[in-house]
Amino acid sequence: MNIWTIFSDSEIFKIEEELKLLKEKKLQQEQEHARLVEYEKQFLLESDAVIIAMLHPVVKVMVRKTLVKAGQTGLKVGIYMGIRTFKRQAELYALGRKQVNGVWQVTNQKEVVTNALPGYSWHNHALAADIVMDGSPRPGLQPSWGAFKDANGDKVNDWTQLGEIGESFGLTWGGRWKKPVPVDAPHFQYHGDLTIEDALALYKFGGLDAVWERVV
């Protein structure tokens, strides 16, 4: 029995139209993905791909699009840091500090690079990336944390432009942070509605997978 005989002509027409739309949508998605792949070959460094591969799947897409869009606007950028281990976080937190009677105290503010203890940085959960300017035409990323400038000559300072690009794809930009948290222009993160306290509790219970399952 032909399955189409159980539908009226109008129903068949509607089904065919819906199938057509689905095919067109799939084709558009495939074309968009192909364009993104080509753009990535042009604008992403090999080191970027390695770091991106270790990020949360949702963050991967946001960061990739940010890098490609930045490249299209004339910004030369690359990822300096993605996921960071708890051990490395502890090492960074200790810079410019020492423990006195079990309490951390700042001894040299100029050496302080983070205010986050191990587990309290979104880098520790692969939900953040530090994107920096590439300060040299030499091969590979030559990180530059220089002051706000307009290297691509479009009358918009580069860090602000990069921050706005990241925000347009759903990332939170550290350049918007206010005191007591210092501005962190290279920092981008996404964690949905998850708090850092929740993330740390989930990590202790089920590792990175438990954290990632909560981020949509």
N, C-alpha and C positions, 0 to 999 in steps of 0.2 A: 504493500500500500504506500502510495506517495504521500509523504507527510504534509505536503502543501495542500492536499485536497481537504484537510480539516480546517483550513483557514479561508476566510472570505478574501476577495480581491483587495479590499481596503486594508485588511490585516496584513496580507502579504506585502503590499506596498509599504506599509509602516515598518515592517520587519526589515525589508530590503534597505529602506532609508536609514534605519538605525545601524545596520551592518556597514553601510557605506560610511557613515559618520565615524564608526569605530575604526574602520580601516584608515580613514583620513587622519584621525587622531594619532593612531599608531605610527603612520608614516611621518607625521610632523614631529613626534617624539624621537623617532629614529634619525631624522634629519637634524634636529636640534642637538642630539647627542653627538652626531658625526661632526657638526660644526664646533662643538665644545672640544672634542678630541683634537681637531686641527688647531684650534686656538691654543690648547694646552701645549702642543708641540712647539708653538711659537713663543709662548710667554712663560711656561713653567720650567724651572731648573730641575735637573735630575734629583738634587737634594730635596726639592719641594715634594716630589712624588713619593719619596721614601718616608718623609714625615707625615704627609697626608694619609698614607696607607695605614698609619697607626691610630688615626683619629676616629671618633665615633662616626658612624655612617652619615648621620644628619649634618654633623659639623664638616665632614669631608666635602660635601656638596657646596656648602656655604663658603668655605675657604677656597675651594677651586674656582668658584665663580668670582670671588673677590680678586684673586690673583690675575685671572684672565681679563676681567674688566679693568683692573689697574694697568695692566700691560697695554690694553687698547687705548687708554687715555694718555699713554706716554710715560707712565710711572714705571721705573725699573725697581722691582721689589723681589723679595724672596722670604721664605720662612726661616727664621732663626731658631725657633723652639716650638715643639709640639708637646707630646706627652713628656712628663718629667716624673722620675721615680720619687718615692717618699724619701729615699736616702739622699738624693740630690737636692731635694727641697730642704732637708735639714742642713745640708752643707751651705746652701745659699742663705738660709735664715741666720746662720751663725756669723755670717760676714758682718763686721761692724758691731757685733754684740759679744757679750760674755755672760755666763751664768754666775749669779751671786746668790748663795743660799738657795739654789734650785730655781731661781727666777732670772729670766733673761733681761739684761739691761743693755741699752745702746751705749757703746763706747766711742764710736766714730760714725756719725750720721752719714758722712760722705761715702762710706763703704757699704751701707745698707742697700740691698737690692730687692728685698721682698719683706713684706709684713705678714706673710702667710706661713704658719707652721705646717709641717708635713701633714698632708691630707686636706688642708684647708685652701689649697690652690686648685683651680679648675684644670690646670695643667696636669695635676696628679691623676685626674680622671679622664684624660684624653679629650677634654671638652674645650680646650683653648689652644690658640696658636699665637706666637709673636711674629708679626710680619714687619720686616725692616726694609729700609731703602738699600739698594745695592749701590755702594759708593765708588765703584770702580768698573771700568770696561773689561778688566781681566776675567778670565774664565772662572765660573763658580761664583758663589755669593760672597761679596765683600761688604759685610754689615756696616751700616752707618746709622747712628742714632742722633745725627746732627739736628740743629735747631730747625724750626719751621722755615721752609723756603719754597721756591717755585721753580724747580729744575726743568719742568716740562713747558714752562713759559705760557701757561694758560691763565695767569693772573689769579690762581687759587693756590694757597700754600699746600704743599704735597701731602703732609700728614693729615690735614683736615680733609682733603680730597679722598685719601685712602680710607680714613675713618668713615666717611659718608658712604663710600662704596660698600664697605663691609656691612654697615647698618642697613643698606638697601637690600641686602640678601639675608637679613635676619640676625646678624651677629651683634653682640654688645661690644662697644668700642671703649677701651680704657682711657681714651683721650677725653671722655666726657666726665670722668670721675672727679669728685670734689674732695676736699679735705674732710676727715683725716686720712683718707686714702689718696696717695699722690696720683697725679696724672700719669698714665702709662700708655703713650701714644701707639706703640707697636702691638699692644695686647688686644686680642679679639677672643670672645668666648660665646658659647651658647649652651644653656643647660635647662631650657624649658622652664617649668615652675619649680624645679628641684632646688632646695637650699643646700648650701655647702655642708651644713650640719647633717642633713638627710643623706647627702652623698657619702659622707664619711661613715655614717652608721651602716649604710647599705654595703659599703666596701668592706667593712669589718665583718659583716655577716656573710656576704657572698662574692666578694671580689669585684673586679671591674664589670663583669657581666651583670651583676645585680644593679649597679649604677646605671649602666647603659639601657637596661630594660625600662627604666623609669623616664628616660629622656625621649621625647617624641617631637 
